[in-house]
Amino acid sequence: MTVDTGAHVDPTSPAIQDLIREQVTGHPVVLYMKGTPQFPMCGFSGTVVQILKACGVKDIFSVNVLEHPAIREGVKVYANWPTLPQLYVNGEFVGGCDIAREMYQNGELQQLLGGNAQG
Amino acid sequence: MVYTAEALIAELRQRLEASLAPVRLTVEDDSHHHAGHAGARGGGRHFRVRIVSAAFAGKSTVARHRQVYVAAGDLMRGPIHALALTTHTPEEEA
């Protein structure tokens, strides 16, 4: 990432908000999480990774917000949503862990993921 | 503002009751499930909240959760680290 995402950076600044917009619109499935899909650092983040895998998503663009403090705060502003993780599909904010789980259980998430889910 | 766990639950309940007029509201402290993980650094607490309110009628789950977050207000910026939410209308519970 060439944009400075350190703790001293204003999360509401155009640099950060534009970066988030580019990330969520530039990738079909984007997850802002604590840790990585391989090593989640929070149970809620890990759950969303498991749900996406269960949906057959092979390619998750994930951002470890613990390494990018300005993004951690920036996505809360971007989505007007106060908590992490945050899942975006095709540029649209979907929700956090509870919503991903609920949508997975009723089949909505698989439908939303459409072509991004295999199997 | 620093709250004890009990005071924080009381404040959260009061705010949710004031803005959502729930017919049922439970708040459980889930923090022990998350103690020590890196994301919980900073000390915010986790709660499991179940709300049954007519205020959710006709709203998507995302919109319902936003209503809860708006009601919780600045508690979400520091004292509370995360909420696990179940949001139903009285009809959905019936």
Backbone of each chain as ProteinMPNN parsed JSONL, in Angstrom:
{"seq_chain_A": "MTVDTGAHVDPTSPAIQDLIREQVTGHPVVLYMKGTPQFPMCGFSGTVVQILKACGVKDIFSVNVLEHPAIREGVKVYANWPTLPQLYVNGEFVGGCDIAREMYQNGELQQLLGGNAQG", "coords_chain_A": {"N_chain_A": [[0.849, -1.188, 0.0], [0.699, 2.108, -0.947], [-0.332, 4.327, 0.171], [-0.21, 6.203, 3.155], [-1.177, 4.659, 6.048], [-1.085, 4.94, 8.73], [-1.444, 5.423, 12.347], [-1.447, 8.122, 12.839], [-2.703, 9.297, 10.755], [-5.508, 11.024, 9.436], [-8.514, 9.363, 9.552], [-10.759, 10.119, 8.161], [-9.898, 11.479, 5.999], [-9.578, 12.404, 2.489], [-7.604, 10.829, 1.231], [-7.588, 8.39, 2.626], [-10.318, 7.622, 2.575], [-10.734, 7.475, -0.19], [-8.954, 5.454, -0.815], [-10.157, 3.266, 0.462], [-12.539, 3.162, -0.988], [-11.517, 2.521, -3.51], [-10.49, -0.007, -2.948], [-12.798, -1.513, -2.225], [-14.358, -1.338, -4.483], [-12.709, -2.319, -6.383], [-12.377, -5.011, -6.073], [-14.121, -8.094, -5.988], [-14.88, -9.412, -3.559], [-14.406, -8.202, -0.451], [-12.824, -8.065, 2.66], [-12.551, -6.43, 5.641], [-10.652, -6.952, 8.351], [-9.51, -8.292, 11.549], [-6.334, -9.391, 11.756], [-5.377, -12.058, 9.527], [-6.827, -14.042, 6.822], [-5.615, -16.554, 7.122], [-4.583, -16.394, 9.696], [-6.606, -15.351, 11.766], [-7.23, -12.716, 14.101], [-9.282, -12.331, 15.754], [-12.333, -13.576, 16.903], [-14.75, -12.969, 15.58], [-13.911, -12.01, 13.109], [-12.619, -14.288, 12.138], [-14.789, -16.005, 11.92], [-16.252, -14.886, 9.778], [-14.481, -15.308, 7.67], [-14.544, -18.114, 7.606], [-17.208, -18.503, 6.862], [-17.249, -17.35, 4.311], [-15.503, -19.082, 3.021], [-16.984, -21.408, 3.226], [-18.954, -20.757, 1.485], [-17.668, -21.099, -0.809], [-15.968, -19.172, -1.753], [-13.034, -18.291, -3.249], [-11.252, -16.27, -3.538], [-10.503, -13.896, -1.499], [-10.222, -10.535, -0.902], [-8.466, -9.31, 1.57], [-8.028, -7.06, 4.286], [-5.854, -6.426, 6.819], [-6.713, -4.824, 9.516], [-5.395, -4.279, 11.826], [-2.864, -3.678, 11.149], [-3.173, -1.379, 9.8], [-4.059, 1.311, 11.02], [-5.415, 3.693, 10.274], [-7.137, 2.837, 8.298], [-8.635, 1.065, 9.755], [-10.176, 2.788, 11.384], [-11.168, 4.314, 9.35], [-12.915, 2.723, 7.738], [-15.086, 2.514, 9.381], [-16.217, 4.989, 9.232], [-16.632, 5.126, 6.496], [-18.565, 3.137, 5.937], [-20.443, 3.888, 7.73], [-20.657, 2.381, 10.091], [-19.995, 0.9, 13.14], [-18.236, -1.172, 13.858], [-15.79, -3.853, 13.445], [-15.387, -7.135, 12.054], [-15.792, -6.003, 8.593], [-17.684, -6.727, 5.785], [-17.658, -6.556, 2.264], [-19.303, -6.829, -0.823], [-19.034, -6.848, -4.244], [-18.571, -4.069, -4.202], [-20.458, -3.119, -2.438], [-21.4, -2.491, 0.917], [-21.952, -5.128, 3.126], [-22.194, -6.131, 5.785], [-21.48, -7.043, 9.218], [-20.224, -9.72, 11.264], [-22.516, -11.029, 12.397], [-24.518, -10.497, 10.527], [-23.465, -11.565, 8.184], [-23.47, -14.234, 8.938], [-26.195, -14.725, 9.348], [-27.186, -14.217, 6.757], [-25.87, -16.189, 5.381], [-27.008, -18.449, 6.495], [-29.642, -18.255, 5.617], [-29.314, -18.363, 2.938], [-29.044, -16.098, 1.411], [-26.537, -14.908, 1.202], [-24.968, -16.612, -0.375], [-26.315, -16.27, -2.742], [-25.883, -13.56, -3.208], [-23.136, -13.579, -3.503], [-22.887, -14.969, -5.81], [-21.355, -15.304, -8.827], [-18.885, -15.269, -7.643], [-18.698, -17.309, -5.937], [-17.824, -20.656, -5.804], [-19.037, -23.852, -6.149]], "CA_chain_A": [[0.0, 0.0, 0.0], [1.532, 3.302, -1.01], [-0.95, 5.36, 0.999], [0.118, 6.098, 4.57], [-2.373, 4.262, 6.798], [-0.684, 4.9, 10.132], [-2.379, 5.923, 13.351], [-1.446, 9.587, 12.849], [-3.419, 9.781, 9.572], [-6.943, 11.262, 9.647], [-9.26, 8.318, 8.841], [-11.814, 10.712, 7.323], [-9.263, 12.228, 4.915], [-9.824, 11.853, 1.152], [-6.632, 9.782, 0.891], [-8.025, 7.115, 3.214], [-11.652, 7.267, 2.078], [-10.572, 7.072, -1.594], [-8.289, 4.148, -0.809], [-11.173, 2.268, 0.815], [-13.447, 3.061, -2.135], [-10.81, 1.762, -4.552], [-10.381, -1.414, -2.529], [-14.076, -2.245, -2.243], [-14.898, -1.398, -5.845], [-11.73, -2.972, -7.25], [-12.335, -6.446, -5.806], [-15.504, -8.541, -5.757], [-15.145, -9.75, -2.154], [-13.418, -7.514, 0.38], [-13.067, -8.217, 4.089], [-11.707, -5.703, 6.6], [-10.662, -7.874, 9.486], [-8.365, -8.271, 12.454], [-5.541, -10.541, 11.372], [-5.459, -12.473, 8.123], [-7.649, -15.254, 6.693], [-4.865, -17.696, 7.66], [-4.409, -16.206, 11.14], [-7.504, -14.312, 12.298], [-6.885, -12.297, 15.465], [-10.552, -12.036, 16.423], [-13.29, -14.628, 16.575], [-15.75, -12.505, 14.616], [-13.243, -11.97, 11.81], [-12.4, -15.667, 11.723], [-16.074, -16.58, 11.523], [-16.615, -14.419, 8.432], [-13.606, -16.037, 6.744], [-15.075, -19.477, 7.485], [-18.461, -18.433, 6.113], [-16.913, -17.108, 2.896], [-14.945, -20.338, 2.507], [-18.102, -22.352, 3.09], [-19.695, -20.335, 0.292], [-16.855, -21.424, -1.976], [-15.187, -18.026, -2.219], [-11.605, -18.637, -3.255], [-10.423, -15.078, -3.617], [-10.936, -12.831, -0.585], [-9.277, -9.43, -0.71], [-8.624, -8.974, 2.983], [-7.155, -6.028, 4.825], [-5.635, -6.579, 8.252], [-6.816, -3.452, 10.038], [-4.454, -4.085, 12.936], [-1.648, -3.096, 10.564], [-3.523, -0.123, 9.132], [-4.976, 1.982, 11.96], [-6.28, 4.695, 9.631], [-8.196, 2.096, 7.604], [-9.49, 0.521, 10.82], [-11.147, 3.826, 11.726], [-11.734, 4.838, 8.101], [-14.058, 1.936, 7.248], [-16.241, 2.8, 10.249], [-16.81, 6.194, 8.647], [-17.032, 4.823, 5.118], [-19.81, 2.354, 5.935], [-21.285, 4.327, 8.838], [-20.835, 1.127, 10.833], [-18.955, 1.157, 14.146], [-17.432, -2.319, 14.292], [-15.08, -4.741, 12.536], [-15.054, -7.048, 10.635], [-16.765, -5.489, 7.623], [-17.663, -7.459, 4.511], [-18.179, -5.863, 1.092], [-19.406, -7.657, -2.027], [-19.267, -6.024, -5.44], [-18.545, -2.652, -3.872], [-21.504, -2.754, -1.482], [-21.269, -2.955, 2.295], [-22.918, -6.184, 3.462], [-22.423, -6.121, 7.221], [-20.458, -7.672, 10.044], [-20.273, -11.17, 11.456], [-23.889, -11.523, 12.618], [-25.286, -10.394, 9.288], [-22.913, -12.563, 7.259], [-23.934, -15.557, 9.375], [-27.634, -14.818, 9.082], [-27.392, -14.299, 5.31], [-25.38, -17.506, 4.96], [-27.969, -19.458, 6.93], [-30.871, -18.233, 4.811], [-28.982, -18.527, 1.525], [-28.903, -14.803, 0.725], [-25.131, -14.572, 0.954], [-24.544, -17.398, -1.528], [-26.943, -15.623, -3.886], [-25.184, -12.297, -3.417], [-21.781, -13.875, -3.965], [-23.105, -15.379, -7.197], [-20.233, -15.813, -9.601], [-17.664, -15.324, -6.852], [-18.72, -18.537, -5.162], [-17.78, -21.881, -6.592], [-19.437, -25.038, -5.381]], "C_chain_A": [[0.887, 1.242, 0.0], [0.957, 4.44, -0.173], [-0.545, 5.121, 2.457], [-1.157, 5.792, 5.355], [-2.079, 4.173, 8.294], [-1.677, 5.587, 11.053], [-2.479, 7.447, 13.362], [-2.268, 10.165, 11.698], [-4.905, 9.925, 9.895], [-7.751, 10.23, 8.848], [-10.356, 8.872, 7.925], [-11.221, 11.445, 6.123], [-9.57, 11.584, 3.563], [-8.853, 10.722, 0.808], [-7.097, 8.421, 1.397], [-9.38, 6.689, 2.659], [-11.592, 6.814, 0.609], [-9.919, 5.696, -1.693], [-9.303, 3.038, -0.521], [-12.121, 2.064, -0.373], [-12.801, 2.248, -3.255], [-10.735, 0.28, -4.198], [-11.712, -2.142, -2.7], [-14.677, -2.31, -3.651], [-13.968, -2.16, -6.79], [-11.652, -4.481, -7.079], [-13.742, -6.923, -5.484], [-15.827, -8.822, -4.296], [-14.031, -9.146, -1.293], [-13.804, -7.676, 1.846], [-12.044, -7.404, 4.878], [-11.791, -6.467, 7.908], [-9.441, -7.654, 10.381], [-7.577, -9.55, 12.207], [-5.721, -10.846, 9.894], [-6.367, -13.696, 8.031], [-6.942, -16.489, 7.269], [-4.763, -17.617, 9.184], [-5.309, -15.08, 11.649], [-7.137, -14.002, 13.751], [-8.134, -11.966, 16.268], [-11.549, -13.082, 15.967], [-14.298, -14.231, 15.52], [-15.151, -12.482, 13.206], [-13.057, -13.382, 11.265], [-13.689, -16.323, 11.246], [-16.453, -16.157, 10.108], [-15.751, -15.109, 7.376], [-14.157, -17.444, 6.515], [-16.359, -19.503, 6.662], [-18.172, -18.249, 4.628], [-16.338, -18.375, 2.266], [-16.048, -21.362, 2.28], [-18.958, -22.021, 1.872], [-18.891, -20.615, -0.985], [-16.057, -20.257, -2.522], [-13.699, -18.369, -2.114], [-10.74, -17.392, -3.078], [-11.008, -13.978, -2.736], [-9.841, -11.765, -0.58], [-9.448, -8.988, 0.732], [-7.598, -7.923, 3.388], [-7.067, -6.243, 6.33], [-5.613, -5.188, 8.888], [-5.883, -3.205, 11.224], [-3.15, -3.469, 12.432], [-1.903, -1.739, 9.922], [-4.541, 0.647, 9.976], [-5.912, 2.989, 11.283], [-7.403, 4.023, 8.854], [-9.175, 1.526, 8.627], [-10.573, 1.535, 11.208], [-11.876, 4.322, 10.472], [-12.938, 4.053, 7.603], [-15.298, 2.151, 8.111], [-16.982, 4.032, 9.736], [-17.403, 5.877, 7.279], [-18.403, 4.132, 5.089], [-20.831, 2.887, 6.936], [-21.675, 3.125, 9.695], [-19.699, 1.049, 11.84], [-18.017, 0.007, 14.46], [-16.763, -3.04, 13.13], [-15.43, -6.175, 12.931], [-16.151, -6.387, 9.803], [-16.569, -6.22, 6.303], [-18.317, -6.611, 3.412], [-18.217, -6.842, -0.076], [-19.799, -6.76, -3.186], [-19.431, -4.541, -5.089], [-19.553, -2.217, -2.839], [-21.188, -3.323, -0.098], [-22.362, -3.975, 2.599], [-23.237, -6.157, 4.947], [-21.244, -6.725, 7.95], [-20.739, -9.159, 10.186], [-21.711, -11.7, 11.592], [-24.682, -11.554, 11.324], [-24.781, -11.4, 8.26], [-23.432, -13.954, 7.622], [-25.41, -15.758, 9.04], [-27.905, -14.994, 7.583], [-26.892, -15.624, 4.74], [-26.43, -18.564, 5.29], [-29.246, -19.441, 6.092], [-30.591, -18.214, 3.302], [-28.767, -17.228, 0.753], [-27.454, -14.508, 0.341], [-24.615, -15.321, -0.275], [-25.076, -16.752, -2.804], [-26.192, -14.336, -4.242], [-23.79, -12.533, -3.996], [-21.788, -14.377, -5.405], [-21.88, -15.981, -7.83], [-18.938, -15.912, -8.821], [-17.575, -16.594, -6.011], [-18.682, -19.726, -6.109], [-18.159, -23.037, -5.7], [-20.417, -24.641, -4.354]], "O_chain_A": [[1.741, 1.392, 0.875], [1.659, 5.397, 0.154], [-0.537, 3.986, 2.932], [-2.107, 6.575, 5.33], [-2.734, 3.432, 9.027], [-2.62, 6.241, 10.606], [-3.471, 8.003, 13.833], [-2.511, 11.371, 11.652], [-5.492, 9.06, 10.544], [-7.69, 10.212, 7.619], [-10.825, 8.179, 7.022], [-11.97, 11.981, 5.306], [-9.796, 10.376, 3.482], [-9.246, 9.753, 0.157], [-7.009, 7.422, 0.684], [-9.569, 5.524, 2.31], [-12.302, 5.891, 0.209], [-10.282, 4.88, -2.541], [-9.304, 2.001, -1.183], [-12.462, 0.932, -0.717], [-13.445, 1.399, -3.871], [-10.9, -0.58, -5.063], [-11.761, -3.244, -3.246], [-15.421, -3.238, -3.967], [-14.384, -2.595, -7.864], [-10.955, -5.161, -7.832], [-14.482, -6.235, -4.782], [-16.925, -8.509, -3.835], [-12.868, -9.535, -1.398], [-14.954, -7.457, 2.228], [-10.84, -7.647, 4.8], [-12.863, -6.608, 8.496], [-8.495, -6.947, 10.032], [-8.081, -10.652, 12.418], [-6.16, -9.998, 9.116], [-6.651, -14.328, 9.048], [-7.591, -17.368, 7.837], [-4.845, -18.632, 9.876], [-4.831, -13.981, 11.933], [-6.785, -14.893, 14.524], [-8.044, -11.382, 17.347], [-11.604, -13.432, 14.788], [-14.667, -15.038, 14.666], [-15.797, -12.881, 12.237], [-13.301, -13.643, 10.087], [-13.686, -17.098, 10.289], [-16.924, -16.979, 9.321], [-16.244, -15.456, 6.303], [-14.229, -17.913, 5.379], [-16.573, -20.413, 5.861], [-18.777, -18.912, 3.785], [-16.647, -18.703, 1.121], [-16.053, -22.085, 1.284], [-19.605, -22.898, 1.3], [-19.375, -20.396, -2.096], [-15.525, -20.332, -3.629], [-13.187, -18.69, -1.042], [-9.636, -17.459, -2.536], [-11.886, -13.227, -3.159], [-8.681, -12.056, -0.29], [-10.451, -8.366, 1.083], [-6.468, -7.903, 2.901], [-8.082, -6.242, 7.027], [-4.616, -4.471, 8.804], [-5.615, -2.058, 11.581], [-2.424, -2.821, 13.187], [-0.966, -1.034, 9.547], [-5.737, 0.636, 9.683], [-7.071, 3.121, 11.676], [-8.502, 4.569, 8.756], [-10.385, 1.504, 8.4], [-11.743, 1.18, 11.342], [-13.047, 4.698, 10.529], [-13.89, 4.646, 7.096], [-16.424, 1.993, 7.639], [-18.209, 4.107, 9.796], [-18.512, 6.296, 6.947], [-19.282, 4.503, 4.311], [-21.959, 2.398, 6.989], [-22.849, 2.889, 9.98], [-18.536, 1.125, 11.444], [-17.088, 0.175, 15.25], [-17.135, -2.851, 11.972], [-15.752, -6.398, 14.098], [-17.286, -6.233, 10.254], [-15.46, -6.32, 5.778], [-19.384, -6.029, 3.609], [-17.268, -7.597, -0.29], [-20.773, -6.011, -3.111], [-20.311, -3.856, -5.612], [-19.524, -1.069, -2.395], [-20.768, -4.472, 0.04], [-23.543, -3.724, 2.362], [-24.405, -6.158, 5.335], [-20.162, -6.898, 7.39], [-21.399, -9.771, 9.346], [-22.069, -12.7, 10.971], [-25.42, -12.501, 11.051], [-25.574, -12.016, 7.547], [-23.786, -14.748, 6.75], [-25.819, -16.8, 8.528], [-28.74, -15.807, 7.186], [-27.419, -16.122, 3.745], [-26.71, -19.453, 4.487], [-29.863, -20.484, 5.879], [-31.508, -18.07, 2.493], [-28.361, -17.247, -0.409], [-27.185, -13.93, -0.712], [-23.916, -14.75, -1.112], [-24.381, -16.694, -3.819], [-25.908, -14.062, -5.408], [-23.325, -11.789, -4.86], [-20.803, -14.225, -6.128], [-21.415, -17.045, -7.42], [-17.992, -16.559, -9.268], [-16.527, -16.915, -5.449], [-19.422, -19.781, -7.092], [-17.632, -23.168, -4.595], [-20.889, -25.484, -3.592]]}, "seq_chain_B": "MVYTAEALIAELRQRLEASLAPVRLTVEDDSHHHAGHAGARGGGRHFRVRIVSAAFAGKSTVARHRQVYVAAGDLMRGPIHALALTTHTPEEEA", "coords_chain_B": {"N_chain_B": [[-14.905, 8.783, 29.415], [-15.203, 6.36, 31.847], [-16.563, 3.234, 32.415], [-17.836, 0.874, 34.792], [-18.413, -2.655, 34.244], [-21.065, -3.248, 34.947], [-22.261, -0.734, 35.06], [-21.965, 0.045, 32.461], [-23.551, -1.786, 31.064], [-26.022, -1.052, 32.118], [-26.23, 1.572, 31.164], [-26.208, 1.122, 28.398], [-28.552, -0.422, 28.128], [-30.442, 1.445, 28.921], [-30.24, 3.383, 26.897], [-30.986, 1.892, 24.646], [-33.567, 1.184, 25.34], [-34.746, 3.685, 25.453], [-34.675, 4.58, 22.775], [-35.639, 2.509, 21.141], [-37.781, 1.269, 22.283], [-38.112, -1.505, 23.233], [-39.918, -4.647, 23.363], [-38.789, -6.794, 24.443], [-35.618, -7.236, 25.893], [-32.379, -8.329, 26.147], [-29.181, -8.255, 27.58], [-26.07, -9.553, 27.516], [-22.93, -10.042, 29.019], [-20.242, -10.744, 27.115], [-17.613, -10.678, 27.24], [-15.598, -12.271, 28.312], [-15.224, -14.273, 26.478], [-13.597, -13.179, 24.67], [-11.42, -12.106, 25.768], [-8.114, -10.976, 25.823], [-7.542, -11.377, 23.098], [-5.935, -9.989, 20.199], [-7.365, -8.01, 18.888], [-8.981, -7.026, 20.824], [-7.592, -5.392, 22.403], [-7.207, -2.475, 24.314], [-9.453, -2.566, 25.673], [-12.247, -2.399, 25.338], [-15.585, -3.677, 25.766], [-17.354, -6.757, 25.032], [-20.675, -7.451, 24.096], [-23.579, -9.526, 24.076], [-26.53, -8.951, 22.551], [-29.98, -9.135, 22.584], [-32.808, -8.097, 20.982], [-36.195, -7.347, 20.865], [-38.368, -5.602, 19.01], [-40.88, -3.385, 17.823], [-39.958, -1.383, 16.307], [-38.313, -2.363, 14.386], [-39.736, -3.239, 12.274], [-40.288, -3.945, 8.869], [-37.708, -3.386, 8.128], [-34.4, -4.047, 6.87], [-31.864, -6.408, 7.96], [-29.369, -5.145, 8.148], [-30.153, -2.463, 8.346], [-31.533, -2.562, 10.768], [-29.499, -3.22, 12.586], [-27.996, -0.928, 12.32], [-29.757, 0.911, 13.474], [-29.57, 0.106, 16.121], [-26.887, 0.647, 16.644], [-26.84, 3.396, 16.297], [-28.466, 4.139, 18.414], [-26.884, 3.3, 20.546], [-24.791, 5.008, 20.298], [-22.112, 7.032, 21.364], [-21.098, 5.078, 22.977], [-20.2, 3.051, 21.417], [-17.823, 3.911, 20.562], [-15.314, 3.233, 21.995], [-16.004, 2.401, 24.935], [-17.527, 0.095, 24.315], [-16.571, -2.656, 22.502], [-17.546, -4.516, 20.678], [-20.749, -5.649, 19.503], [-22.79, -8.467, 19.59], [-25.542, -9.055, 17.748], [-29.03, -9.725, 17.893], [-31.884, -9.072, 16.24], [-35.201, -8.706, 16.267], [-38.683, -8.442, 15.235], [-41.77, -8.189, 17.117], [-43.658, -9.798, 15.791], [-42.066, -11.572, 14.338], [-41.031, -13.054, 16.374], [-43.141, -14.403, 17.339]], "CA_chain_B": [[-15.806, 8.21, 30.424], [-14.889, 4.967, 32.138], [-17.69, 2.569, 33.064], [-17.718, -0.518, 35.213], [-19.226, -3.504, 33.361], [-22.475, -3.126, 35.33], [-22.732, 0.599, 34.682], [-22.008, 0.094, 31.006], [-24.752, -2.518, 30.66], [-27.171, -0.221, 32.5], [-26.289, 2.706, 30.24], [-26.602, 0.593, 27.086], [-29.975, -0.799, 28.216], [-31.235, 2.676, 28.997], [-30.255, 4.02, 25.58], [-31.759, 1.055, 23.72], [-34.978, 1.289, 25.735], [-35.24, 5.022, 25.12], [-34.882, 4.845, 21.35], [-36.263, 1.416, 20.386], [-38.941, 0.788, 23.04], [-38.207, -2.95, 23.01], [-40.811, -5.438, 24.212], [-37.877, -7.655, 25.176], [-34.228, -6.806, 25.724], [-31.398, -8.969, 27.019], [-27.787, -7.868, 27.334], [-25.144, -10.432, 28.235], [-21.511, -9.702, 28.867], [-19.562, -11.815, 26.391], [-16.219, -10.239, 27.144], [-14.645, -13.327, 28.673], [-14.93, -15.081, 25.291], [-12.716, -12.45, 23.76], [-10.321, -11.51, 26.529], [-6.746, -11.305, 25.434], [-7.211, -11.391, 21.675], [-5.259, -8.743, 19.817], [-8.342, -7.008, 18.494], [-9.687, -6.504, 21.99], [-6.699, -4.488, 23.124], [-7.865, -1.183, 24.472], [-10.323, -2.824, 26.796], [-13.684, -2.34, 25.084], [-16.244, -4.933, 26.117], [-18.249, -7.415, 24.071], [-21.972, -7.844, 24.64], [-24.565, -10.183, 23.218], [-27.767, -8.214, 22.774], [-31.164, -9.612, 21.86], [-33.829, -7.052, 21.075], [-37.447, -7.525, 20.135], [-38.967, -4.269, 18.972], [-41.683, -3.058, 16.642], [-39.208, -0.385, 15.532], [-37.56, -3.04, 13.331], [-40.66, -3.708, 11.234], [-40.065, -3.484, 7.505], [-36.312, -2.99, 7.917], [-33.426, -5.116, 6.651], [-31.013, -6.652, 9.132], [-28.351, -4.083, 8.224], [-30.805, -1.247, 8.845], [-31.834, -2.787, 12.192], [-28.266, -3.112, 13.367], [-27.629, 0.502, 12.335], [-30.611, 1.559, 14.483], [-29.01, -0.211, 17.436], [-25.614, 1.367, 16.795], [-27.16, 4.814, 16.477], [-28.976, 4.275, 19.785], [-25.761, 3.132, 21.48], [-24.052, 6.265, 20.171], [-20.671, 7.077, 21.63], [-20.637, 3.87, 23.684], [-19.527, 2.208, 20.427], [-16.483, 4.442, 20.282], [-14.449, 3.089, 23.153], [-16.403, 1.474, 25.999], [-17.969, -1.181, 23.75], [-15.731, -3.058, 21.378], [-18.394, -5.162, 19.683], [-22.031, -6.201, 19.93], [-23.385, -9.531, 18.789], [-26.922, -8.579, 17.769], [-30.189, -10.407, 17.325], [-32.903, -8.018, 16.173], [-36.461, -9.243, 15.73], [-39.934, -7.766, 15.555], [-42.642, -9.076, 17.903], [-44.284, -10.759, 14.885], [-41.077, -12.608, 14.0], [-40.814, -13.869, 17.563], [-44.376, -15.104, 17.687]], "C_chain_B": [[-15.488, 6.726, 30.622], [-16.053, 4.361, 32.923], [-17.226, 1.252, 33.672], [-18.605, -1.331, 34.278], [-20.713, -3.308, 33.657], [-23.044, -1.784, 34.874], [-22.867, 0.712, 33.169], [-23.248, -0.626, 30.484], [-25.992, -1.674, 30.956], [-27.341, 0.943, 31.524], [-26.746, 2.248, 28.852], [-28.091, 0.254, 27.076], [-30.861, 0.448, 28.169], [-31.354, 3.337, 27.622], [-31.105, 3.222, 24.588], [-33.25, 1.154, 24.047], [-35.549, 2.632, 25.305], [-35.519, 5.157, 23.624], [-35.619, 3.743, 20.612], [-37.508, 0.847, 21.079], [-39.13, -0.719, 22.88], [-39.255, -3.609, 23.902], [-40.001, -6.488, 24.967], [-36.444, -7.216, 24.871], [-33.349, -7.595, 26.69], [-30.01, -8.528, 26.603], [-26.905, -8.777, 28.183], [-23.724, -9.99, 27.964], [-20.777, -10.92, 28.318], [-18.053, -11.65, 26.466], [-15.222, -11.361, 27.422], [-14.305, -14.225, 27.489], [-13.83, -14.455, 24.447], [-11.503, -11.878, 24.47], [-8.987, -11.933, 25.944], [-6.482, -11.331, 23.949], [-6.762, -10.004, 21.242], [-6.251, -7.636, 19.496], [-9.036, -6.368, 19.672], [-8.802, -5.59, 22.829], [-7.332, -3.105, 23.191], [-9.033, -1.33, 25.427], [-11.813, -2.718, 26.56], [-14.32, -3.691, 25.351], [-17.117, -5.447, 24.977], [-19.566, -7.731, 24.769], [-22.772, -8.598, 23.595], [-25.911, -9.556, 23.553], [-28.881, -8.824, 21.931], [-32.275, -8.593, 22.08], [-35.041, -7.462, 20.254], [-38.172, -6.185, 20.184], [-39.755, -4.073, 17.688], [-40.958, -2.048, 15.745], [-38.439, -1.018, 14.371], [-38.438, -3.432, 12.146], [-40.318, -3.095, 9.878], [-38.639, -3.095, 7.196], [-35.44, -4.219, 7.672], [-32.584, -5.293, 7.915], [-29.961, -5.558, 9.28], [-28.968, -2.816, 8.82], [-31.123, -1.378, 10.332], [-30.582, -2.626, 13.056], [-27.805, -1.657, 13.433], [-28.457, 1.248, 13.383], [-30.037, 1.331, 15.888], [-27.73, 0.588, 17.67], [-25.85, 2.865, 17.002], [-27.63, 5.046, 17.92], [-27.834, 4.187, 20.799], [-24.822, 4.337, 21.424], [-22.578, 6.124, 20.518], [-20.183, 5.893, 22.464], [-19.875, 2.954, 22.735], [-18.121, 2.703, 20.12], [-15.638, 4.401, 21.543], [-14.95, 2.06, 24.156], [-16.825, 0.099, 25.471], [-17.139, -1.468, 22.509], [-16.57, -3.705, 20.289], [-19.691, -5.625, 20.322], [-22.365, -7.368, 19.012], [-24.892, -9.308, 18.881], [-27.906, -9.59, 17.199], [-31.335, -9.413, 17.392], [-34.155, -8.566, 15.501], [-37.624, -8.306, 16.038], [-40.783, -8.719, 16.397], [-43.306, -10.147, 17.028], [-43.326, -11.909, 14.552], [-40.822, -13.553, 15.172], [-41.995, -14.782, 17.845], [-44.376, -16.525, 17.132]], "O_chain_B": [[-15.506, 5.944, 29.671], [-16.473, 4.893, 33.951], [-16.335, 0.593, 33.137], [-19.458, -0.769, 33.591], [-21.526, -3.213, 32.738], [-24.164, -1.71, 34.369], [-23.764, 1.384, 32.66], [-23.918, -0.139, 29.574], [-26.904, -1.596, 30.133], [-28.456, 1.259, 31.11], [-27.568, 2.904, 28.212], [-28.806, 0.598, 26.135], [-31.878, 0.49, 27.477], [-32.429, 3.792, 27.233], [-31.85, 3.795, 23.794], [-34.09, 1.202, 23.148], [-36.69, 2.715, 24.85], [-36.504, 5.787, 23.241], [-36.181, 4.001, 19.547], [-38.21, 0.02, 20.496], [-40.189, -1.165, 22.439], [-39.462, -3.196, 25.043], [-40.444, -7.011, 25.989], [-36.111, -6.873, 23.737], [-33.546, -7.539, 27.904], [-29.703, -8.44, 25.414], [-26.986, -8.769, 29.411], [-23.362, -9.617, 26.848], [-20.701, -11.97, 28.956], [-17.306, -12.393, 25.83], [-14.137, -11.396, 26.842], [-13.253, -14.863, 27.468], [-13.212, -15.12, 23.615], [-10.655, -11.239, 23.847], [-8.772, -13.1, 25.616], [-5.321, -11.309, 23.54], [-7.146, -8.991, 21.826], [-6.007, -6.467, 19.795], [-9.617, -5.29, 19.546], [-9.238, -5.076, 23.859], [-7.924, -2.635, 22.219], [-9.55, -0.336, 25.938], [-12.589, -2.925, 27.492], [-13.68, -4.729, 25.185], [-17.55, -4.701, 24.099], [-19.575, -8.221, 25.898], [-22.659, -8.345, 22.396], [-26.374, -9.622, 24.692], [-28.738, -9.004, 20.721], [-32.632, -8.272, 23.213], [-34.922, -7.869, 19.098], [-38.539, -5.698, 21.253], [-39.358, -4.528, 16.616], [-41.302, -1.883, 14.575], [-37.967, -0.314, 13.478], [-37.934, -3.905, 11.128], [-40.09, -1.891, 9.76], [-38.363, -2.539, 6.133], [-35.71, -5.298, 8.202], [-32.591, -4.45, 8.812], [-29.688, -5.096, 10.388], [-28.376, -2.178, 9.691], [-30.996, -0.407, 11.078], [-30.608, -1.987, 14.107], [-27.292, -1.203, 14.455], [-27.937, 2.108, 14.094], [-30.021, 2.235, 16.724], [-27.515, 1.135, 18.751], [-25.152, 3.515, 17.78], [-27.243, 6.024, 18.56], [-27.822, 4.913, 21.793], [-24.139, 4.642, 22.402], [-21.889, 5.225, 20.036], [-18.977, 5.722, 22.64], [-19.019, 2.178, 23.161], [-17.327, 2.0, 19.494], [-15.289, 5.446, 22.092], [-14.4, 0.962, 24.237], [-16.529, -0.929, 26.082], [-17.024, -0.645, 21.601], [-16.334, -3.472, 19.104], [-19.74, -5.95, 21.508], [-22.235, -7.262, 17.792], [-25.461, -9.364, 19.972], [-27.657, -10.222, 16.172], [-31.713, -8.963, 18.474], [-34.154, -8.852, 14.303], [-37.567, -7.493, 16.961], [-40.543, -9.926, 16.393], [-43.494, -11.279, 17.474], [-43.73, -13.07, 14.494], [-40.443, -14.709, 14.979], [-41.857, -15.809, 18.51], [-45.34, -17.265, 17.328]]}, "name": "protein", "num_of_chains": 2, "seq": "MTVDTGAHVDPTSPAIQDLIREQVTGHPVVLYMKGTPQFPMCGFSGTVVQILKACGVKDIFSVNVLEHPAIREGVKVYANWPTLPQLYVNGEFVGGCDIAREMYQNGELQQLLGGNAQGMVYTAEALIAELRQRLEASLAPVRLTVEDDSHHHAGHAGARGGGRHFRVRIVSAAFAGKSTVARHRQVYVAAGDLMRGPIHALALTTHTPEEEA"}
